[in-house]
Amino acid sequence: MVANPLAPHWLDASVDDNALIGDIWSSNTLRNPSGELEVAGVPVSSLAAQFGTPVFVVDEAHARHRAEQVRSAFDAALGAVGTTAKVYYAGKAFLCTEVVRWVSEAGLNVDVASGGELAVALAAGLDPARIGLHGNNKSQAEIERAVDLGIGTIVIDSFVEIGRVADAARRAGKTQRVRLRVNSGVHAHTHSFLATAHEDQKFGVTISDAPALVTEIRSHDSLEFVGLHCHIGSQIFGTDGFAESAARLLTLHAELLRGGPVPELNLGGGFGIAYTPADEPTPIEEIAQEIASVVAAECARLGIEIPVICVEPGRAVIGTSTFTLYEVGTTKDVTVEVVDVNGVPTGESAVRKYVSVDGGMSDNARPALYGADYSVRIANRVSDSEPALVRIAGKHCESGDILVYADYLPGDVHPGDLLAIPATGAYCWSLASNYNYLTRPPVVAVKDGAARVIVRGETEEDLLARDMGVIRKAQ
């Protein structure tokens, strides 16, 4: 077919608009002989009938396998150069007690960034020693609780936090293991809102300031300094940024060794996944091998022992395990003026089909926040209708409430169809809101032909439960 001139350059008009392409979909999601999507043997029509829409659908076996794959990749790569790896699941991507159990059973530790995330990990029965606590502004209560529990590590993010953690540990009669978050100055190629290694930002301290802070940490008997921590961004393709950041941190690491032991180095996460067929994420095995190679070479150059290497993948573990299932409510064709790459009108026009569904930015804020691109497929059937360029819109009172900016679907997409948007496992449910008083959808795990709720969807009663006007009226 001829590409619609309104389509972005990366969108391939020749791709079958019924096909499930590449690594965007979970390994157990396919079309059955009737053309309907099914996950681990459960058709989407059954999921919609049982749980309603929207609904987050998680391929449990895929998520578990991905956690094991990531751990195995780093275990093998770091083991080959004579050290060990610690893999932390970054809970901010998506956290519930079932996911904590899946990743912990796969051998991963868990990274949390708030008291609430800590509570979820504990509710899942995870040993506090396998938890790391992050955050640029941890409350005194969060610090004290973490210390009292015997949490594995606390990431110090500023000079102020050194005294707070030291005092909490002293009062508890404990020695708390801590890391220091450092900005390596490496900016991975990613959206500026997602970048977290700039020096002009809220996280961490500069490399030049780090030695003084480590000296301060070591001056407290109640603290044990275990190493540096860095995070260079999110949704990163390629390995150059990780390699350069590791090299810079190891130079600092070697300097710090002159003042005492530094057993670990945490290089963070940010490993990217595919959201569209145009995305080509770096295989996790390649990332692990490159990091191991650079670490080994730099340590040899510096004449130091290779430390334990820690990483914190989140999206790379859970992202592609999940799709969100919606029902189409309305469609409309909109004629749009075509402009060239410089924004100059060409004098031509083309049609974009708007397809509105029963969710939106309240269950996936990423397109509105970051301009993130997603793909979409009709889930309940296949069609040989002529492809149409579509934009998938939500039902919120915002013109920016878009879930998919551009993809091709069969032109006969119509009200009542089920649509599936893949790769919504990370930063979708976790960023969900009640904007316009929409209820947050349930999360359903599917495995071996059976589906079960792992996070209950909200009801209108839930929304009203904190409204004091309603409560007083009932009293």
C-alpha positions in Angstrom: 0.0 0.0 0.0 1.0 3.7 -0.4 2.0 5.2 2.9 -0.2 7.9 4.3 1.7 11.2 4.1 0.7 12.0 7.7 2.5 8.9 9.0 5.9 9.3 10.7 8.9 8.2 8.7 9.6 5.2 10.9 6.2 3.6 10.4 6.4 0.9 7.7 3.2 0.8 5.6 4.1 -2.6 4.1 3.8 -4.3 7.5 0.8 -6.6 7.8 -1.6 -4.7 10.0 -2.9 -7.9 11.5 0.5 -9.3 12.4 2.2 -9.4 15.8 5.6 -8.1 14.9 8.9 -8.6 16.6 9.7 -8.5 20.3 6.9 -6.1 21.1 4.5 -8.9 22.2 5.0 -11.4 24.9 6.2 -14.9 23.9 2.8 -16.6 24.6 0.6 -14.0 22.8 -0.5 -15.1 19.4 -3.5 -15.2 17.0 -5.5 -18.4 17.2 -6.9 -20.1 14.0 -10.0 -17.8 14.2 -7.8 -14.7 14.1 -8.4 -13.7 17.8 -5.5 -12.8 20.1 -5.0 -15.2 22.9 -2.5 -15.3 25.8 -1.2 -18.6 27.1 -4.3 -20.2 25.6 -6.9 -17.6 26.9 -8.7 -15.6 24.2 -9.1 -11.9 24.6 -12.8 -12.1 24.3 -12.9 -14.3 27.4 -10.7 -11.8 29.3 -12.9 -8.9 28.3 -16.0 -10.7 29.3 -14.6 -11.8 32.7 -12.7 -8.7 33.7 -14.0 -5.9 31.6 -12.0 -3.3 29.8 -9.6 -1.6 30.0 -7.5 -4.4 31.6 -3.7 -5.0 31.9 -3.0 -8.5 30.7 0.3 -10.0 31.9 1.9 -13.1 30.4 3.2 -14.5 33.7 5.5 -17.1 32.1 7.0 -14.5 29.9 7.7 -12.2 32.9 9.2 -15.0 34.9 11.4 -16.1 32.0 12.6 -12.6 31.3 13.6 -12.1 35.0 15.6 -15.4 34.8 17.1 -14.4 31.4 18.4 -11.0 32.8 19.9 -12.6 35.9 21.5 -15.4 33.9 23.0 -12.9 31.4 24.7 -10.9 34.1 25.7 -14.0 36.1 27.4 -15.5 33.0 29.1 -12.3 31.8 30.4 -11.2 35.2 31.3 -14.7 36.2 33.5 -15.0 33.0 35.6 -12.0 34.2 36.0 -13.3 37.7 33.4 -11.5 39.7 29.7 -11.8 40.6 26.5 -9.9 39.7 23.6 -8.6 41.8 20.5 -7.9 39.8 17.8 -5.7 41.4 14.4 -5.4 39.9 13.5 -1.7 39.7 10.1 -1.8 41.4 9.0 1.6 40.1 8.4 0.0 36.7 5.5 -2.0 38.1 5.1 -3.4 41.6 2.7 -5.7 43.2 3.2 -8.6 45.6 2.9 -11.2 42.8 5.5 -9.6 40.7 7.8 -9.3 43.7 7.4 -13.1 44.2 8.1 -13.8 40.5 11.3 -11.8 40.4 12.6 -13.0 43.8 12.0 -16.6 42.8 14.1 -15.9 39.6 16.9 -14.8 41.9 16.5 -11.0 41.7 16.6 -8.6 44.5 14.2 -5.6 44.6 14.9 -1.9 44.4 12.2 0.4 46.0 12.0 4.2 46.0 9.4 4.9 48.7 7.8 3.6 51.9 4.9 2.4 49.9 7.0 0.4 47.5 8.9 -1.0 50.5 5.6 -2.0 52.1 4.6 -4.0 48.9 7.9 -5.8 48.8 7.6 -6.7 52.5 4.0 -7.8 52.0 5.2 -10.3 49.4 7.4 -11.9 52.0 10.7 -10.6 50.6 13.7 -10.7 53.0 14.6 -7.0 53.7 18.2 -7.9 53.2 17.4 -8.3 49.5 15.9 -4.8 49.2 17.6 -1.6 48.2 16.1 1.8 49.0 16.5 4.8 46.7 15.1 8.3 46.6 16.4 11.9 46.6 14.2 12.9 49.6 13.6 9.9 51.8 11.5 10.9 54.9 12.9 10.3 58.4 10.2 7.7 58.9 11.2 5.9 55.7 14.8 5.9 56.7 14.1 4.7 60.3 11.8 1.9 59.1 14.4 0.7 56.5 17.1 0.6 59.1 15.0 -1.1 61.7 14.0 -3.8 59.2 17.6 -4.5 58.3 17.3 -3.4 54.7 20.1 -4.5 52.4 21.3 -1.1 51.2 20.2 2.5 51.3 21.4 4.8 48.5 22.6 8.1 49.9 21.6 10.9 47.6 22.9 14.0 49.3 25.2 15.2 52.1 22.1 15.8 54.3 21.1 12.1 54.1 24.4 10.9 55.5 23.6 12.2 59.0 20.0 11.1 58.9 20.9 7.5 58.0 23.8 7.4 60.4 21.7 8.7 63.3 18.9 6.3 62.6 21.3 3.4 62.5 23.1 4.5 65.7 19.7 4.7 67.5 18.8 1.3 66.3 22.2 -0.1 67.4 22.9 -1.2 63.8 25.5 -0.7 61.1 23.7 0.2 57.9 25.1 -0.6 54.4 24.9 2.4 52.1 25.8 3.4 48.6 26.5 6.9 47.3 24.6 8.0 44.1 27.0 9.8 41.7 26.3 11.5 38.4 28.9 10.2 36.0 28.3 13.0 33.5 27.2 10.5 30.9 23.9 11.4 29.2 22.5 8.4 27.4 20.6 9.1 24.2 17.1 9.4 25.5 14.2 11.8 26.1 15.4 14.7 28.3 12.6 14.1 30.8 14.0 10.6 31.4 17.6 11.5 31.7 19.0 11.2 35.2 22.8 11.6 34.8 23.0 15.3 34.1 24.8 17.2 36.8 22.1 19.9 36.8 19.3 17.6 38.2 17.9 16.4 41.4 19.6 13.0 41.8 23.0 12.3 43.3 26.2 14.2 43.6 29.0 15.1 41.2 32.1 12.9 40.8 34.2 15.8 42.1 32.2 16.0 45.3 32.0 12.3 45.9 35.3 11.7 47.7 34.4 14.2 50.4 31.0 12.6 50.9 32.5 9.1 51.1 34.9 10.4 53.8 32.0 11.7 55.7 30.2 8.4 55.4 33.2 6.5 56.6 33.5 8.8 59.6 30.3 7.3 61.0 30.7 3.9 62.8 27.0 3.2 62.2 27.5 3.3 58.4 29.2 0.8 56.1 30.1 2.2 52.6 29.7 -0.5 50.0 30.1 1.4 46.8 28.9 3.9 44.3 25.7 4.0 42.4 24.8 5.6 39.1 21.9 5.7 36.7 22.4 7.3 33.2 18.8 7.3 31.9 16.0 5.2 30.7 14.9 3.3 27.5 18.5 3.2 26.3 19.5 1.3 23.2 23.2 0.4 22.7 25.9 -0.1 25.2 28.2 3.0 24.7 26.7 5.0 27.5 26.9 2.2 30.0 30.5 1.5 29.0 31.6 5.1 29.4 29.8 5.6 32.7 31.4 2.4 34.1 34.8 3.6 33.0 34.4 7.0 34.7 33.0 5.5 37.9 35.8 2.9 38.2 38.4 5.7 38.2 36.6 7.2 41.2 36.2 3.7 42.6 40.0 3.2 42.5 40.6 6.5 44.2 38.2 5.6 47.0 39.9 2.2 47.6 42.8 4.2 49.0 40.6 5.1 52.0 39.0 1.7 52.6 37.1 -1.2 51.0 34.7 -0.6 48.1 33.2 -4.1 47.4 30.5 -3.2 45.0 29.6 -0.9 42.0 26.0 -0.3 41.0 25.6 0.8 37.4 21.8 1.2 37.5 19.4 0.2 34.8 17.6 1.8 31.9 17.9 -1.0 29.4 15.4 -0.3 26.5 12.7 -2.5 25.0 10.7 -2.4 21.7 7.5 -0.5 21.6 7.2 -0.3 17.8 8.6 -2.5 14.9 11.1 0.3 14.3 12.7 -0.2 17.7 15.8 -2.3 17.9 16.7 -2.8 21.6 20.1 -4.2 22.5 19.9 -7.9 23.6 20.4 -8.1 27.3 23.2 -10.7 26.8 25.1 -8.1 24.7 24.6 -5.4 27.3 25.9 -7.7 30.1 28.9 -8.8 28.1 29.9 -5.3 27.1 29.6 -4.1 30.7 31.7 -7.0 31.9 34.3 -6.4 29.3 34.7 -2.7 30.1 34.7 -3.3 33.8 37.4 -6.0 33.5 39.6 -3.9 31.2 39.3 -0.8 33.3 40.1 -2.7 36.5 43.1 -4.2 34.9 44.3 -0.7 33.7 43.8 0.7 37.2 45.4 -2.3 38.9 42.4 -3.0 41.1 40.2 -6.0 41.9 37.0 -6.3 40.0 34.1 -5.4 42.3 30.7 -7.0 42.6 28.6 -5.4 39.8 25.0 -4.5 40.5 22.4 -3.5 37.9 18.7 -2.4 38.3 16.5 -3.4 35.3 12.8 -2.7 35.6 11.3 -2.1 32.1 13.6 -4.7 30.6 12.1 -7.4 32.9 8.4 -6.5 32.9 7.7 -4.2 29.9 7.0 -6.7 27.1 5.1 -9.1 29.4 2.0 -7.1 29.2 -0.6 -5.5 26.9 -3.6 -3.4 27.7 -6.9 -4.4 26.3 -9.5 -1.8 25.4 -12.9 -1.6 23.6 -13.5 0.8 20.8 -16.2 3.3 21.5 -16.2 5.7 18.5 -14.3 6.3 15.3 -14.0 9.4 13.1 -12.1 10.3 10.0 -10.3 13.7 10.2 -8.9 15.4 7.1 -5.5 17.0 7.9 -3.3 19.3 5.9 0.0 17.7 5.0 3.2 19.6 5.9 6.8 18.9 5.0 9.7 18.2 7.3 10.0 21.9 8.0 6.4 22.3 8.9 5.5 24.0 5.6 2.1 23.1 4.1 2.4 21.1 0.9 -1.0 22.0 -0.4 -2.2 18.4 0.0 -4.4 16.8 2.6 -4.8 13.3 4.0 -7.2 11.4 6.3 -6.3 10.3 9.8 -8.8 7.9 11.5 -9.3 8.7 15.2 -10.3 5.6 17.2 -11.4 6.3 20.8 -11.3 3.6 23.5 -12.5 3.3 27.0 -9.3 4.2 28.8 -6.6 6.7 28.1 -4.0 8.8 29.8 -5.2 7.7 33.2 -3.9 4.1 32.5 -1.0 5.1 30.2 0.5 8.6 30.8 3.7 8.0 28.8 2.5 9.3 25.5 1.3 12.5 27.1 4.3 12.8 29.3 7.1 11.8 27.0 5.6 11.6 23.5 6.2 7.9 23.8 5.2 5.8 20.7 3.2 2.6 21.0 1.7 0.1 18.5 -1.8 -1.3 18.3 -3.7 -4.3 16.8 -7.3 -5.3 16.6 -7.4 -8.1 19.1 -10.8 -9.9 18.5 -10.4 -10.6 14.8 -8.4 -10.2 11.6 -9.5 -8.3 8.5 -8.4 -7.9 4.9 -9.9 -4.3 4.8 -7.6 -1.6 3.3 -5.3 -0.3 6.0 -6.0 3.1 7.5 -3.6 5.4 9.4 -5.1 5.5 12.9 -4.6 7.5 16.1 -5.8 5.8 19.3 -7.4 8.3 21.6 -8.6 8.0 25.2 -11.8 9.3 26.7 -10.4 12.1 28.9 -11.2 15.8 28.5 -7.7 16.5 27.1 -6.7 16.9 23.5 -3.4 15.3 24.4 -5.1 12.2 25.6 -3.5 9.9 23.0 -2.4 6.3 23.5 -1.0 5.6 20.0 0.0 8.5 17.8 0.3 6.5 14.6 -0.1 3.0 13.4 -2.0 1.2 10.6 -5.1 -0.8 11.3 -7.7 -2.4 9.0 -9.9 0.4 7.8 -13.0 -1.4 9.0 -12.1 -1.0 12.7 -15.4 -0.1 14.4 -17.2 0.3 17.8 -17.2 -2.8 19.8 -13.8 -4.1 18.5 -11.2 -5.0 21.1 -7.8 -3.3 20.7 -4.6 -4.4 22.3 -1.6 -2.1 22.9 1.5 -4.1 23.7 4.5 -3.4 25.9 2.5 -1.7 28.6 4.1 -3.6 31.6 6.3 -0.8 32.7 5.3 2.7 33.8 1.7 2.4 32.8 -0.2 0.9 35.8 2.5 2.4 38.1 1.7 5.9 36.7 -2.0 5.4 36.6 -4.4 8.1 37.9 -8.0 8.8 38.5 -8.2 11.8 36.2 -11.8 12.5 35.3 -12.6 10.1 38.1 -11.9 7.1 35.9 -11.3 3.9 37.9 -7.8 2.3 37.5 -8.0 -1.0 35.6 -7.3 -4.4 37.0 -4.1 -6.3 36.3 -4.7 -9.9 35.3 -2.0 -12.6 35.0 -2.5 -15.4 32.5 -0.6 -18.7 32.6 -1.3 -22.2 31.3 -4.8 -21.4 30.1 -6.0 -19.7 33.3 -6.4 -16.0 34.2 -6.4 -14.5 37.7 -6.5 -11.0 39.1 -3.3 -9.9 40.7 -4.3 -6.3 41.3 -8.1 -5.6 41.7 -9.6 -2.9 39.5 -11.1 0.1 41.3 -14.8 0.7 41.6 -16.7 4.0 41.9 -17.2 3.1 45.5 -13.4 3.1 45.9 -13.3 6.6 44.4 -15.8 7.9 46.9 -14.4 6.1 49.9 -12.1 9.0 50.8 -14.6 11.8 50.0 -15.5 13.2 53.4 -18.7 14.7 52.1 -19.9 11.2 51.3 -18.7 9.8 54.6 -20.3 12.5 56.7 -23.6 12.1 54.8 -23.6 8.4 55.6 -22.9 8.9 59.3 
